[in-house]
């Protein structure tokens, strides 16, 4: 069973994910499902370095938003 704090964190993560641009969401979702940059690169026909940049940017954006929203709670 989740505690109230865990539920709040999941809610904040969900909000942060939905605030990403549609392309960043697609790349990150694909990365989470496939599990590797190489698989995402092959699936999306985009260079692996570009995929890596989008995944890193998305993770950093989510972390920034989570920290901001968590401090507001």
Secondary structure, 3 states (H helix, E strand, C coil): CCCHHHHHHHHHHHHHHHCCCHHHHHHHHHHHHHCCHHHHHHHHCCCHHHHHHHHHHHHHHHHHHHHHHHHHC
